[in-house]
Amino acid sequence: MDKITAQETLGLNNSFSMIELAQSYNMITKNVVDQFNIDDDALMQSLANQLYEFSDAFLALQSETENHDTEQQPLIIFTDASVQRKKKHAAFAIVIKNIPFSFDLPLDILKKYNIRIDPESSDELCILTGEILNQNVDAAEIMAIIASVDVFCYLIRISKQKLVVYTDSLNAKKILGNKRMPPRSKTYSLLRNNFLEIIDSNKLDVTIKKVAAHTGIKLNEISDKHAKIRLRDS
C-alpha cells in the first residue's frame, strides 16, 4: 500500500507522528472489532477485510515514521513502595501521566504483580498498585520499577518513546540503573537480570533517575500515598 492511500485509510495528514499513527490505528480497529457478530458470516468477512486494510496501512506508515529523526518526548513514570516488617506482603504504586494513546493493559502482567487500577485513575493520570512478597524495602522498590517497565513495555514499543522511571530509592536506582552492580548487592542479581531481560528482549531505552522523597514532587507524593494505601488494605 502506498503512503497516500495508507494515510487516507487511517485518516492521517502528512505531518503525522508515530503516536498519532498508533492512536488512529488503535481507535479505528477497536471500532471494527466492536461490530463483530459471529452469527453474520458476510459481516464478519467484511470486517476482517477492513482489519487487514488497516493493518496494511499501519505497517506501511510505520516504516515511514521510523525514518524520521524527530525526537519523541519520553514517557515518565514514578514508582514507590511501602513495607512493614511484620506484614507478609509489601505494596507498590506506579503513577504515569499523559499516556499518549489508549491501550489495553496486559492482563497477564497485571496478574503477575497483583496489580489493580486505582479508583482515582483518570484519562490524565494512571495509578496502578501492586502487591508482592515482603523481602525488604530495597526488593520492593526494585520490584516496583520492574513491574512498571513490564506493564508499559508494549506501549513504548509502539510509541517509540524512551522511558524514564523516577524512584526515591537510591539503592534501587544503583542496582538497576548502574552499569555494574554496587558492592554488597549480589542478593539482588536475579532481580537485576530480570529487569535487563525485559529491556533487552523488547529493545527498550530505559533510564532510572533518583528523586528526593517527601519534597513536594507531586507524582512522587501520589505514588507514596497509594503504595501505603495498598499496603494498609492488604
C-alpha positions, 0 to 999 in steps of 0.5 A, spaced: 500 500 500 502 506 498 503 512 503 497 516 500 492 511 500 495 508 507 494 515 510 487 516 507 485 509 510 487 511 517 485 518 516 492 521 517 495 528 514 502 528 512 505 531 518 503 525 522 507 522 528 508 515 530 503 516 536 498 519 532 499 513 527 498 508 533 492 512 536 488 512 529 490 505 528 488 503 535 481 507 535 479 505 528 480 497 529 477 497 536 471 500 532 471 494 527 472 489 532 466 492 536 461 490 530 463 483 530 457 478 530 459 471 529 452 469 527 453 474 520 458 470 516 458 476 510 459 481 516 464 478 519 468 477 512 467 484 511 470 486 517 476 482 517 477 485 510 477 492 513 482 489 519 487 487 514 486 494 510 488 497 516 493 493 518 496 494 511 496 501 512 499 501 519 505 497 517 506 501 511 506 508 515 510 505 520 516 504 516 515 511 514 515 514 521 521 510 523 525 514 518 524 520 521 529 523 526 524 527 530 525 526 537 519 523 541 518 526 548 519 520 553 514 517 557 515 518 565 513 514 570 514 514 578 514 508 582 514 507 590 513 502 595 511 501 602 513 495 607 512 493 614 516 488 617 511 484 620 506 484 614 507 478 609 506 482 603 509 489 601 505 494 596 507 498 590 504 504 586 506 506 579 503 513 577 504 515 569 501 521 566 499 523 559 499 516 556 499 518 549 494 513 546 489 508 549 491 501 550 489 495 553 493 493 559 496 486 559 492 482 563 497 477 564 502 482 567 497 485 571 496 478 574 503 477 575 504 483 580 497 483 583 496 489 580 489 493 580 487 500 577 486 505 582 479 508 583 482 515 582 485 513 575 483 518 570 484 519 562 490 524 565 493 520 570 494 512 571 495 509 578 496 502 578 498 498 585 501 492 586 502 487 591 508 482 592 512 478 597 515 482 603 523 481 602 525 488 604 524 495 602 530 495 597 526 488 593 520 492 593 522 498 590 526 494 585 520 490 584 516 496 583 520 499 577 520 492 574 513 491 574 512 498 571 517 497 565 513 490 564 506 493 564 508 499 559 513 495 555 508 494 549 506 501 549 513 504 548 514 499 543 509 502 539 510 509 541 517 509 540 518 513 546 524 512 551 522 511 558 524 514 564 522 511 571 523 516 577 524 512 584 526 515 591 530 509 592 537 510 591 539 503 592 534 501 587 536 506 582 544 503 583 542 496 582 538 497 576 540 503 573 548 502 574 552 499 569 555 494 574 552 492 580 554 496 587 558 492 592 554 488 597 548 487 592 549 480 589 542 478 593 539 482 588 542 479 581 536 475 579 532 481 580 537 485 576 537 480 570 530 480 570 529 487 569 535 487 563 531 481 560 525 485 559 529 491 556 533 487 552 528 482 549 523 488 547 529 493 545 527 498 550 531 505 552 530 505 559 533 510 564 532 510 572 533 517 575 533 518 583 528 523 586 528 526 593 522 523 597 517 527 601 519 534 597 513 536 594 514 532 587 507 531 586 507 524 582 512 522 587 507 524 593 501 520 589 505 514 588 507 514 596 500 515 598 497 509 594 503 504 595 501 505 603 494 505 601 495 498 598 499 496 603 494 498 609 488 494 605 492 488 604 
